[in-house]
Amino acid sequence: MLLFGLAVAIVSVLPLLMARLAVESAELRQVDTKLRLMGAAVEEANELILIISSDFIIQHANRAFCDATGYALNDLIGRSPKTLLGDDSFVKLEDLRRMNKGETWNGTLMHKRKDASTFQAAGAIVPLTDENGRVTHFVHMERDITDEMRLRAQLIHSERLSAVGQLVSGVAHELNNPLQSILGFTELLID
């Protein structure tokens, strides 16, 4: 009799368990799809994205970051991000150690490529925290601004040349007026 009651209980609970498993399976598929979508978005982004652990070890870099620095992903994982920075950017990296939940660092950093050349990048670094509020990772999103800086320098140079041209033109005009008077009177005296 006890065995029969246990069998009836199992049979009656089995559809509920199956329904619960189906719901959880659907939720897992939905989460998996979302994670794949987010992963694809990070990999395909034109921005340089680097994920750094709280102890300042590179955990991941997207394809754009690898292309910009010349390193393969396997070469970057496990390295310190300091090895990718120019000397003047070390101080800025120390600011990260003081970041708390909700703070974002914005600025520019000088990066070193694998071939030892450098490029400047502007971006933001956001700390990721756990449920206790401890920083677990940093997400570093940047864009290479080398071309923008070159164009800016050209624009400044062009504006300086324009200002010098206006100055020379003004000086020539100011010199030309009295010289014309002198030439005019000289011609009168000669006549």
Salt bridges, closest charged atoms under 4 A:
GLU24 OE2 - ARG20 NE 3.00
ASP32 OD2 - ARG36 NE 2.99
GLU43 OE2 - HIS60 NE2 2.57
GLU44 OE2 - ARG63 NH1 2.87
ASP75 OD2 - LYS114 NZ 3.70
GLU94 OE2 - LYS82 NZ 3.20
GLU94 OE1 - ARG97 NE 3.20
ASP95 OD1 - ARG98 NH2 2.70
ASP130 OD2 - ARG134 NH2 3.10
GLU142 OE1 - HIS111 NE2 2.67
GLU142 OE2 - HIS140 NE2 2.97
ASP144 OD2 - ARG113 NH2 3.86
ASP147 OD1 - ARG150 NH2 3.76
GLU148 OE2 - ARG143 NH1 2.53
